[in-house]
Amino acid sequence: MQKDKVRRLVDSLPDEVNVDALIEKLHLLDKLEAAERQIETGKVMDHAEVKGRVSRWLN
């Protein structure tokens, strides 16, 4: 995660911030960035593959 993105996140918060809420937002930002990297590198499944996997889990 780039420091600039963390700064922008912190700057967007109100003056009084709950530390747990801040950590939650940082964690979410990190997960979204990881998902974007997976998409860029083709590490994704199409809808049909997801449906097949879920179907196998539920049966």
CHARMM-style PDB file with segment names, atoms N, HN, CA, C and O in Angstrom:
ATOM      1  N   MET     1       0.849  -1.166   0.000  1.00  0.00      PROA
ATOM      2  CA  MET     1       0.000   0.000   0.000  1.00  0.00      PROA
ATOM      3  C   MET     1       0.898   1.234   0.000  1.00  0.00      PROA
ATOM      4  O   MET     1       1.881   1.308   0.738  1.00  0.00      PROA
ATOM      5  N   GLN     2       0.548   2.173  -0.822  1.00  0.00      PROA
ATOM      6  HN  GLN     2      -0.251   2.113  -1.422  1.00  0.00      PROA
ATOM      7  CA  GLN     2       1.358   3.386  -0.914  1.00  0.00      PROA
ATOM      8  C   GLN     2       0.994   4.373   0.199  1.00  0.00      PROA
ATOM      9  O   GLN     2      -0.165   4.524   0.584  1.00  0.00      PROA
ATOM     10  N   LYS     3       2.026   5.025   0.686  1.00  0.00      PROA
ATOM     11  HN  LYS     3       2.968   4.902   0.374  1.00  0.00      PROA
ATOM     12  CA  LYS     3       1.847   5.985   1.777  1.00  0.00      PROA
ATOM     13  C   LYS     3       0.859   7.084   1.386  1.00  0.00      PROA
ATOM     14  O   LYS     3       0.086   7.556   2.219  1.00  0.00      PROA
ATOM     15  N   ASP     4       0.889   7.485   0.122  1.00  0.00      PROA
ATOM     16  HN  ASP     4       1.517   7.101  -0.555  1.00  0.00      PROA
ATOM     17  CA  ASP     4      -0.004   8.537  -0.344  1.00  0.00      PROA
ATOM     18  C   ASP     4      -1.472   8.126  -0.188  1.00  0.00      PROA
ATOM     19  O   ASP     4      -2.312   8.947   0.181  1.00  0.00      PROA
ATOM     20  N   LYS     5      -1.775   6.863  -0.467  1.00  0.00      PROA
ATOM     21  HN  LYS     5      -1.092   6.196  -0.766  1.00  0.00      PROA
ATOM     22  CA  LYS     5      -3.153   6.390  -0.311  1.00  0.00      PROA
ATOM     23  C   LYS     5      -3.567   6.400   1.157  1.00  0.00      PROA
ATOM     24  O   LYS     5      -4.710   6.721   1.483  1.00  0.00      PROA
ATOM     25  N   VAL     6      -2.643   6.051   2.032  1.00  0.00      PROA
ATOM     26  HN  VAL     6      -1.715   5.790   1.767  1.00  0.00      PROA
ATOM     27  CA  VAL     6      -2.934   6.078   3.469  1.00  0.00      PROA
ATOM     28  C   VAL     6      -3.193   7.511   3.910  1.00  0.00      PROA
ATOM     29  O   VAL     6      -4.122   7.771   4.675  1.00  0.00      PROA
ATOM     30  N   ARG     7      -2.383   8.429   3.434  1.00  0.00      PROA
ATOM     31  HN  ARG     7      -1.628   8.217   2.813  1.00  0.00      PROA
ATOM     32  CA  ARG     7      -2.581   9.849   3.783  1.00  0.00      PROA
ATOM     33  C   ARG     7      -3.945  10.337   3.324  1.00  0.00      PROA
ATOM     34  O   ARG     7      -4.650  11.014   4.072  1.00  0.00      PROA
ATOM     35  N   ARG     8      -4.323   9.992   2.085  1.00  0.00      PROA
ATOM     36  HN  ARG     8      -3.750   9.442   1.477  1.00  0.00      PROA
ATOM     37  CA  ARG     8      -5.626  10.430   1.575  1.00  0.00      PROA
ATOM     38  C   ARG     8      -6.762   9.843   2.405  1.00  0.00      PROA
ATOM     39  O   ARG     8      -7.758  10.516   2.670  1.00  0.00      PROA
ATOM     40  N   LEU     9      -6.608   8.591   2.811  1.00  0.00      PROA
ATOM     41  HN  LEU     9      -5.798   8.044   2.595  1.00  0.00      PROA
ATOM     42  CA  LEU     9      -7.623   7.965   3.655  1.00  0.00      PROA
ATOM     43  C   LEU     9      -7.731   8.702   4.984  1.00  0.00      PROA
ATOM     44  O   LEU     9      -8.831   9.033   5.426  1.00  0.00      PROA
ATOM     45  N   VAL    10      -6.602   8.958   5.615  1.00  0.00      PROA
ATOM     46  HN  VAL    10      -5.708   8.689   5.256  1.00  0.00      PROA
ATOM     47  CA  VAL    10      -6.592   9.657   6.902  1.00  0.00      PROA
ATOM     48  C   VAL    10      -7.164  11.062   6.745  1.00  0.00      PROA
ATOM     49  O   VAL    10      -7.926  11.519   7.598  1.00  0.00      PROA
ATOM     50  N   ASP    11      -6.806  11.746   5.669  1.00  0.00      PROA
ATOM     51  HN  ASP    11      -6.188  11.375   4.977  1.00  0.00      PROA
ATOM     52  CA  ASP    11      -7.324  13.094   5.440  1.00  0.00      PROA
ATOM     53  C   ASP    11      -8.837  13.109   5.231  1.00  0.00      PROA
ATOM     54  O   ASP    11      -9.487  14.117   5.506  1.00  0.00      PROA
ATOM     55  N   SER    12      -9.400  12.007   4.749  1.00  0.00      PROA
ATOM     56  HN  SER    12      -8.871  11.188   4.525  1.00  0.00      PROA
ATOM     57  CA  SER    12     -10.840  11.962   4.497  1.00  0.00      PROA
ATOM     58  C   SER    12     -11.651  11.690   5.765  1.00  0.00      PROA
ATOM     59  O   SER    12     -12.876  11.809   5.756  1.00  0.00      PROA
ATOM     60  N   LEU    13     -10.979  11.329   6.840  1.00  0.00      PROA
ATOM     61  HN  LEU    13      -9.984  11.232   6.847  1.00  0.00      PROA
ATOM     62  CA  LEU    13     -11.666  10.996   8.085  1.00  0.00      PROA
ATOM     63  C   LEU    13     -12.000  12.255   8.885  1.00  0.00      PROA
ATOM     64  O   LEU    13     -11.368  13.295   8.701  1.00  0.00      PROA
ATOM     65  N   PRO    14     -12.991  12.160   9.770  1.00  0.00      PROA
ATOM     66  CA  PRO    14     -13.296  13.301  10.644  1.00  0.00      PROA
ATOM     67  C   PRO    14     -12.156  13.537  11.639  1.00  0.00      PROA
ATOM     68  O   PRO    14     -11.262  12.702  11.776  1.00  0.00      PROA
ATOM     69  N   ASP    15     -12.193  14.674  12.326  1.00  0.00      PROA
ATOM     70  HN  ASP    15     -12.918  15.353  12.215  1.00  0.00      PROA
ATOM     71  CA  ASP    15     -11.128  15.020  13.270  1.00  0.00      PROA
ATOM     72  C   ASP    15     -11.026  14.021  14.421  1.00  0.00      PROA
ATOM     73  O   ASP    15      -9.925  13.721  14.882  1.00  0.00      PROA
ATOM     74  N   GLU    16     -12.148  13.512  14.881  1.00  0.00      PROA
ATOM     75  HN  GLU    16     -13.043  13.757  14.507  1.00  0.00      PROA
ATOM     76  CA  GLU    16     -12.163  12.501  15.942  1.00  0.00      PROA
ATOM     77  C   GLU    16     -12.395  11.144  15.292  1.00  0.00      PROA
ATOM     78  O   GLU    16     -13.427  10.915  14.660  1.00  0.00      PROA
ATOM     79  N   VAL    17     -11.429  10.247  15.453  1.00  0.00      PROA
ATOM     80  HN  VAL    17     -10.591  10.433  15.966  1.00  0.00      PROA
ATOM     81  CA  VAL    17     -11.497   8.954  14.771  1.00  0.00      PROA
ATOM     82  C   VAL    17     -11.333   7.824  15.772  1.00  0.00      PROA
ATOM     83  O   VAL    17     -10.465   7.869  16.644  1.00  0.00      PROA
ATOM     84  N   ASN    18     -12.171   6.818  15.637  1.00  0.00      PROA
ATOM     85  HN  ASN    18     -12.876   6.781  14.929  1.00  0.00      PROA
ATOM     86  CA  ASN    18     -12.047   5.595  16.408  1.00  0.00      PROA
ATOM     87  C   ASN    18     -10.934   4.774  15.763  1.00  0.00      PROA
ATOM     88  O   ASN    18     -10.966   4.534  14.556  1.00  0.00      PROA
ATOM     89  N   VAL    19      -9.959   4.345  16.543  1.00  0.00      PROA
ATOM     90  HN  VAL    19      -9.933   4.539  17.524  1.00  0.00      PROA
ATOM     91  CA  VAL    19      -8.809   3.614  16.010  1.00  0.00      PROA
ATOM     92  C   VAL    19      -9.254   2.323  15.331  1.00  0.00      PROA
ATOM     93  O   VAL    19      -8.703   1.951  14.295  1.00  0.00      PROA
ATOM     94  N   ASP    20     -10.232   1.642  15.895  1.00  0.00      PROA
ATOM     95  HN  ASP    20     -10.680   1.943  16.737  1.00  0.00      PROA
ATOM     96  CA  ASP    20     -10.725   0.411  15.278  1.00  0.00      PROA
ATOM     97  C   ASP    20     -11.313   0.687  13.895  1.00  0.00      PROA
ATOM     98  O   ASP    20     -11.109  -0.094  12.966  1.00  0.00      PROA
ATOM     99  N   ALA    21     -12.033   1.785  13.758  1.00  0.00      PROA
ATOM    100  HN  ALA    21     -12.199   2.420  14.513  1.00  0.00      PROA
ATOM    101  CA  ALA    21     -12.610   2.144  12.461  1.00  0.00      PROA
ATOM    102  C   ALA    21     -11.505   2.458  11.451  1.00  0.00      PROA
ATOM    103  O   ALA    21     -11.608   2.090  10.281  1.00  0.00      PROA
ATOM    104  N   LEU    22     -10.459   3.133  11.901  1.00  0.00      PROA
ATOM    105  HN  LEU    22     -10.376   3.432  12.852  1.00  0.00      PROA
ATOM    106  CA  LEU    22      -9.331   3.442  11.023  1.00  0.00      PROA
ATOM    107  C   LEU    22      -8.660   2.162  10.543  1.00  0.00      PROA
ATOM    108  O   LEU    22      -8.369   2.015   9.356  1.00  0.00      PROA
ATOM    109  N   ILE    23      -8.417   1.242  11.462  1.00  0.00      PROA
ATOM    110  HN  ILE    23      -8.653   1.361  12.427  1.00  0.00      PROA
ATOM    111  CA  ILE    23      -7.779  -0.027  11.095  1.00  0.00      PROA
ATOM    112  C   ILE    23      -8.667  -0.800  10.127  1.00  0.00      PROA
ATOM    113  O   ILE    23      -8.170  -1.411   9.181  1.00  0.00      PROA
ATOM    114  N   GLU    24      -9.967  -0.776  10.355  1.00  0.00      PROA
ATOM    115  HN  GLU    24     -10.371  -0.279  11.123  1.00  0.00      PROA
ATOM    116  CA  GLU    24     -10.900  -1.465   9.462  1.00  0.00      PROA
ATOM    117  C   GLU    24     -10.839  -0.877   8.053  1.00  0.00      PROA
ATOM    118  O   GLU    24     -10.833  -1.615   7.068  1.00  0.00      PROA
ATOM    119  N   LYS    25     -10.792   0.446   7.961  1.00  0.00      PROA
ATOM    120  HN  LYS    25     -10.796   1.046   8.762  1.00  0.00      PROA
ATOM    121  CA  LYS    25     -10.709   1.097   6.648  1.00  0.00      PROA
ATOM    122  C   LYS    25      -9.385   0.777   5.957  1.00  0.00      PROA
ATOM    123  O   LYS    25      -9.362   0.549   4.747  1.00  0.00      PROA
ATOM    124  N   LEU    26      -8.293   0.757   6.701  1.00  0.00      PROA
ATOM    125  HN  LEU    26      -8.312   0.943   7.684  1.00  0.00      PROA
ATOM    126  CA  LEU    26      -6.995   0.406   6.122  1.00  0.00      PROA
ATOM    127  C   LEU    26      -6.995  -1.039   5.630  1.00  0.00      PROA
ATOM    128  O   LEU    26      -6.462  -1.337   4.561  1.00  0.00      PROA
ATOM    129  N   HSD    27      -7.587  -1.923   6.405  1.00  0.00      PROA
ATOM    130  HN  HSD    27      -8.020  -1.681   7.274  1.00  0.00      PROA
ATOM    131  CA  HSD    27      -7.670  -3.334   6.021  1.00  0.00      PROA
ATOM    132  C   HSD    27      -8.492  -3.490   4.738  1.00  0.00      PROA
ATOM    133  O   HSD    27      -8.113  -4.242   3.841  1.00  0.00      PROA
ATOM    134  N   LEU    28      -9.613  -2.781   4.658  1.00  0.00      PROA
ATOM    135  HN  LEU    28      -9.921  -2.170   5.387  1.00  0.00      PROA
ATOM    136  CA  LEU    28     -10.453  -2.828   3.467  1.00  0.00      PROA
ATOM    137  C   LEU    28      -9.690  -2.308   2.249  1.00  0.00      PROA
ATOM    138  O   LEU    28      -9.734  -2.921   1.183  1.00  0.00      PROA
ATOM    139  N   LEU    29      -9.001  -1.195   2.400  1.00  0.00      PROA
ATOM    140  HN  LEU    29      -8.966  -0.697   3.266  1.00  0.00      PROA
ATOM    141  CA  LEU    29      -8.212  -0.643   1.298  1.00  0.00      PROA
ATOM    142  C   LEU    29      -7.160  -1.639   0.836  1.00  0.00      PROA
ATOM    143  O   LEU    29      -6.952  -1.808  -0.365  1.00  0.00      PROA
ATOM    144  N   ASP    30      -6.500  -2.296   1.770  1.00  0.00      PROA
ATOM    145  HN  ASP    30      -6.669  -2.159   2.746  1.00  0.00      PROA
ATOM    146  CA  ASP    30      -5.485  -3.294   1.435  1.00  0.00      PROA
ATOM    147  C   ASP    30      -6.100  -4.459   0.663  1.00  0.00      PROA
ATOM    148  O   ASP    30      -5.527  -4.914  -0.327  1.00  0.00      PROA
ATOM    149  N   LYS    31      -7.252  -4.942   1.104  1.00  0.00      PROA
ATOM    150  HN  LYS    31      -7.717  -4.572   1.908  1.00  0.00      PROA
ATOM    151  CA  LYS    31      -7.917  -6.059   0.425  1.00  0.00      PROA
ATOM    152  C   LYS    31      -8.380  -5.660  -0.975  1.00  0.00      PROA
ATOM    153  O   LYS    31      -8.284  -6.457  -1.908  1.00  0.00      PROA
ATOM    154  N   LEU    32      -8.880  -4.434  -1.126  1.00  0.00      PROA
ATOM    155  HN  LEU    32      -8.958  -3.787  -0.368  1.00  0.00      PROA
ATOM    156  CA  LEU    32      -9.303  -3.975  -2.448  1.00  0.00      PROA
ATOM    157  C   LEU    32      -8.117  -3.872  -3.403  1.00  0.00      PROA
ATOM    158  O   LEU    32      -8.227  -4.234  -4.575  1.00  0.00      PROA
ATOM    159  N   GLU    33      -6.990  -3.380  -2.905  1.00  0.00      PROA
ATOM    160  HN  GLU    33      -6.901  -3.086  -1.953  1.00  0.00      PROA
ATOM    161  CA  GLU    33      -5.794  -3.305  -3.742  1.00  0.00      PROA
ATOM    162  C   GLU    33      -5.321  -4.698  -4.144  1.00  0.00      PROA
ATOM    163  O   GLU    33      -4.900  -4.904  -5.283  1.00  0.00      PROA
ATOM    164  N   ALA    34      -5.387  -5.649  -3.225  1.00  0.00      PROA
ATOM    165  HN  ALA    34      -5.729  -5.482  -2.300  1.00  0.00      PROA
ATOM    166  CA  ALA    34      -4.989  -7.028  -3.542  1.00  0.00      PROA
ATOM    167  C   ALA    34      -5.910  -7.610  -4.610  1.00  0.00      PROA
ATOM    168  O   ALA    34      -5.447  -8.295  -5.522  1.00  0.00      PROA
ATOM    169  N   ALA    35      -7.200  -7.344  -4.502  1.00  0.00      PROA
ATOM    170  HN  ALA    35      -7.577  -6.788  -3.761  1.00  0.00      PROA
ATOM    171  CA  ALA    35      -8.155  -7.835  -5.499  1.00  0.00      PROA
ATOM    172  C   ALA    35      -7.882  -7.216  -6.866  1.00  0.00      PROA
ATOM    173  O   ALA    35      -7.962  -7.901  -7.885  1.00  0.00      PROA
ATOM    174  N   GLU    36      -7.561  -5.927  -6.891  1.00  0.00      PROA
ATOM    175  HN  GLU    36      -7.496  -5.371  -6.062  1.00  0.00      PROA
ATOM    176  CA  GLU    36      -7.233  -5.274  -8.162  1.00  0.00      PROA
ATOM    177  C   GLU    36      -5.994  -5.898  -8.795  1.00  0.00      PROA
ATOM    178  O   GLU    36      -5.942  -6.073 -10.013  1.00  0.00      PROA
ATOM    179  N   ARG    37      -4.997  -6.234  -7.980  1.00  0.00      PROA
ATOM    180  HN  ARG    37      -5.039  -6.092  -6.991  1.00  0.00      PROA
ATOM    181  CA  ARG    37      -3.789  -6.889  -8.516  1.00  0.00      PROA
ATOM    182  C   ARG    37      -4.131  -8.259  -9.089  1.00  0.00      PROA
ATOM    183  O   ARG    37      -3.603  -8.646 -10.131  1.00  0.00      PROA
ATOM    184  N   GLN    38      -5.014  -8.993  -8.415  1.00  0.00      PROA
ATOM    185  HN  GLN    38      -5.443  -8.679  -7.568  1.00  0.00      PROA
ATOM    186  CA  GLN    38      -5.427 -10.303  -8.922  1.00  0.00      PROA
ATOM    187  C   GLN    38      -6.137 -10.165 -10.265  1.00  0.00      PROA
ATOM    188  O   GLN    38      -5.915 -10.970 -11.170  1.00  0.00      PROA
ATOM    189  N   ILE    39      -6.974  -9.168 -10.398  1.00  0.00      PROA
ATOM    190  HN  ILE    39      -7.155  -8.514  -9.663  1.00  0.00      PROA
ATOM    191  CA  ILE    39      -7.679  -8.936 -11.660  1.00  0.00      PROA
ATOM    192  C   ILE    39      -6.679  -8.606 -12.760  1.00  0.00      PROA
ATOM    193  O   ILE    39      -6.772  -9.139 -13.865  1.00  0.00      PROA
ATOM    194  N   GLU    40      -5.723  -7.730 -12.463  1.00  0.00      PROA
ATOM    195  HN  GLU    40      -5.647  -7.297 -11.564  1.00  0.00      PROA
ATOM    196  CA  GLU    40      -4.722  -7.329 -13.453  1.00  0.00      PROA
ATOM    197  C   GLU    40      -3.874  -8.500 -13.929  1.00  0.00      PROA
ATOM    198  O   GLU    40      -3.448  -8.525 -15.084  1.00  0.00      PROA
ATOM    199  N   THR    41      -3.624  -9.474 -13.051  1.00  0.00      PROA
ATOM    200  HN  THR    41      -3.970  -9.454 -12.113  1.00  0.00      PROA
ATOM    201  CA  THR    41      -2.775 -10.609 -13.417  1.00  0.00      PROA
ATOM    202  C   THR    41      -3.586 -11.809 -13.893  1.00  0.00      PROA
ATOM    203  O   THR    41      -3.024 -12.874 -14.147  1.00  0.00      PROA
ATOM    204  N   GLY    42      -4.897 -11.645 -14.016  1.00  0.00      PROA
ATOM    205  HN  GLY    42      -5.354 -10.780 -13.809  1.00  0.00      PROA
ATOM    206  CA  GLY    42      -5.738 -12.714 -14.535  1.00  0.00      PROA
ATOM    207  C   GLY    42      -6.059 -13.812 -13.544  1.00  0.00      PROA
ATOM    208  O   GLY    42      -6.510 -14.887 -13.941  1.00  0.00      PROA
ATOM    209  N   LYS    43      -5.840 -13.567 -12.275  1.00  0.00      PROA
ATOM    210  HN  LYS    43      -5.474 -12.694 -11.953  1.00  0.00      PROA
ATOM    211  CA  LYS    43      -6.131 -14.573 -11.245  1.00  0.00      PROA
ATOM    212  C   LYS    43      -7.574 -14.425 -10.766  1.00  0.00      PROA
ATOM    213  O   LYS    43      -7.841 -14.122  -9.603  1.00  0.00      PROA
ATOM    214  N   VAL    44      -8.495 -14.649 -11.707  1.00  0.00      PROA
ATOM    215  HN  VAL    44      -8.279 -14.894 -12.652  1.00  0.00      PROA
ATOM    216  CA  VAL    44      -9.917 -14.520 -11.410  1.00  0.00      PROA
ATOM    217  C   VAL    44     -10.664 -15.717 -11.984  1.00  0.00      PROA
ATOM    218  O   VAL    44     -10.140 -16.448 -12.824  1.00  0.00      PROA
ATOM    219  N   MET    45     -11.897 -15.905 -11.518  1.00  0.00      PROA
ATOM    220  HN  MET    45     -12.323 -15.310 -10.835  1.00  0.00      PROA
ATOM    221  CA  MET    45     -12.764 -16.959 -12.040  1.00  0.00      PROA
ATOM    222  C   MET    45     -13.968 -16.306 -12.697  1.00  0.00      PROA
ATOM    223  O   MET    45     -14.449 -15.268 -12.242  1.00  0.00      PROA
ATOM    224  N   ASP    46     -14.453 -16.921 -13.771  1.00  0.00      PROA
ATOM    225  HN  ASP    46     -14.063 -17.765 -14.141  1.00  0.00      PROA
ATOM    226  CA  ASP    46     -15.671 -16.388 -14.367  1.00  0.00      PROA
ATOM    227  C   ASP    46     -16.885 -16.878 -13.572  1.00  0.00      PROA
ATOM    228  O   ASP    46     -16.773 -17.741 -12.702  1.00  0.00      PROA
ATOM    229  N   HSD    47     -18.029 -16.313 -13.892  1.00  0.00      PROA
ATOM    230  HN  HSD    47     -18.121 -15.612 -14.599  1.00  0.00      PROA
ATOM    231  CA  HSD    47     -19.255 -16.581 -13.136  1.00  0.00      PROA
ATOM    232  C   HSD    47     -19.610 -18.067 -13.146  1.00  0.00      PROA
ATOM    233  O   HSD    47     -19.997 -18.617 -12.115  1.00  0.00      PROA
ATOM    234  N   ALA    48     -19.482 -18.713 -14.289  1.00  0.00      PROA
ATOM    235  HN  ALA    48     -19.167 -18.266 -15.127  1.00  0.00      PROA
ATOM    236  CA  ALA    48     -19.833 -20.134 -14.397  1.00  0.00      PROA
ATOM    237  C   ALA    48     -18.949 -20.990 -13.490  1.00  0.00      PROA
ATOM    238  O   ALA    48     -19.435 -21.930 -12.861  1.00  0.00      PROA
ATOM    239  N   GLU    49     -17.661 -20.673 -13.418  1.00  0.00      PROA
ATOM    240  HN  GLU    49     -17.266 -19.909 -13.928  1.00  0.00      PROA
ATOM    241  CA  GLU    49     -16.755 -21.435 -12.558  1.00  0.00      PROA
ATOM    242  C   GLU    49     -17.113 -21.251 -11.082  1.00  0.00      PROA
ATOM    243  O   GLU    49     -17.076 -22.206 -10.306  1.00  0.00      PROA
ATOM    244  N   VAL    50     -17.451 -20.047 -10.708  1.00  0.00      PROA
ATOM    245  HN  VAL    50     -17.481 -19.271 -11.339  1.00  0.00      PROA
ATOM    246  CA  VAL    50     -17.851 -19.783  -9.320  1.00  0.00      PROA
ATOM    247  C   VAL    50     -19.122 -20.557  -8.985  1.00  0.00      PROA
ATOM    248  O   VAL    50     -19.214 -21.174  -7.924  1.00  0.00      PROA
ATOM    249  N   LYS    51     -20.097 -20.526  -9.884  1.00  0.00      PROA
ATOM    250  HN  LYS    51     -20.022 -20.024 -10.746  1.00  0.00      PROA
ATOM    251  CA  LYS    51     -21.341 -21.263  -9.639  1.00  0.00      PROA
ATOM    252  C   LYS    51     -21.065 -22.754  -9.484  1.00  0.00      PROA
ATOM    253  O   LYS    51     -21.660 -23.408  -8.627  1.00  0.00      PROA
ATOM    254  N   GLY    52     -20.175 -23.294 -10.301  1.00  0.00      PROA
ATOM    255  HN  GLY    52     -19.692 -22.763 -10.997  1.00  0.00      PROA
ATOM    256  CA  GLY    52     -19.832 -24.707 -10.201  1.00  0.00      PROA
ATOM    257  C   GLY    52     -19.190 -25.046  -8.875  1.00  0.00      PROA
ATOM    258  O   GLY    52     -19.531 -26.055  -8.257  1.00  0.00      PROA
ATOM    259  N   ARG    53     -18.270 -24.218  -8.436  1.00  0.00      PROA
ATOM    260  HN  ARG    53     -17.994 -23.399  -8.939  1.00  0.00      PROA
ATOM    261  CA  ARG    53     -17.607 -24.467  -7.148  1.00  0.00      PROA
ATOM    262  C   ARG    53     -18.587 -24.387  -5.988  1.00  0.00      PROA
ATOM    263  O   ARG    53     -18.570 -25.236  -5.097  1.00  0.00      PROA
ATOM    264  N   VAL    54     -19.438 -23.372  -5.995  1.00  0.00      PROA
ATOM    265  HN  VAL    54     -19.452 -22.682  -6.719  1.00  0.00      PROA
ATOM    266  CA  VAL    54     -20.417 -23.218  -4.920  1.00  0.00      PROA
ATOM    267  C   VAL    54     -21.373 -24.408  -4.917  1.00  0.00      PROA
ATOM    268  O   VAL    54     -21.730 -24.921  -3.856  1.00  0.00      PROA
ATOM    269  N   SER    55     -21.776 -24.836  -6.084  1.00  0.00      PROA
ATOM    270  HN  SER    55     -21.486 -24.420  -6.946  1.00  0.00      PROA
ATOM    271  CA  SER    55     -22.671 -25.986  -6.184  1.00  0.00      PROA
ATOM    272  C   SER    55     -22.033 -27.229  -5.570  1.00  0.00      PROA
ATOM    273  O   SER    55     -22.702 -27.983  -4.864  1.00  0.00      PROA
ATOM    274  N   ARG    56     -20.758 -27.445  -5.832  1.00  0.00      PROA
ATOM    275  HN  ARG    56     -20.215 -26.832  -6.406  1.00  0.00      PROA
ATOM    276  CA  ARG    56     -20.058 -28.606  -5.251  1.00  0.00      PROA
ATOM    277  C   ARG    56     -19.952 -28.477  -3.733  1.00  0.00      PROA
ATOM    278  O   ARG    56     -20.063 -29.478  -3.025  1.00  0.00      PROA
ATOM    279  N   TRP    57     -19.742 -27.269  -3.225  1.00  0.00      PROA
ATOM    280  HN  TRP    57     -19.652 -26.456  -3.801  1.00  0.00      PROA
ATOM    281  CA  TRP    57     -19.639 -27.072  -1.776  1.00  0.00      PROA
ATOM    282  C   TRP    57     -20.965 -27.378  -1.085  1.00  0.00      PROA
ATOM    283  O   TRP    57     -20.993 -27.929   0.015  1.00  0.00      PROA
ATOM    284  N   LEU    58     -22.056 -27.013  -1.743  1.00  0.00      PROA
ATOM    285  HN  LEU    58     -22.033 -26.565  -2.636  1.00  0.00      PROA
ATOM    286  CA  LEU    58     -23.371 -27.139  -1.116  1.00  0.00      PROA
ATOM    287  C   LEU    58     -23.959 -28.537  -1.244  1.00  0.00      PROA
ATOM    288  O   LEU    58     -24.926 -28.869  -0.558  1.00  0.00      PROA
ATOM    289  N   ASN    59     -23.394 -29.345  -2.101  1.00  0.00      PROA
ATOM    290  HN  ASN    59     -22.609 -29.076  -2.658  1.00  0.00      PROA
ATOM    291  CA  ASN    59     -23.927 -30.710  -2.293  1.00  0.00      PROA
ATOM    292  C   ASN    59     -23.131 -31.731  -1.552  1.00  0.00      PROA
ATOM    293  OT1 ASN    59     -23.446 -32.920  -1.609  1.00  0.00      PROA
TER     294      ASN     59
END
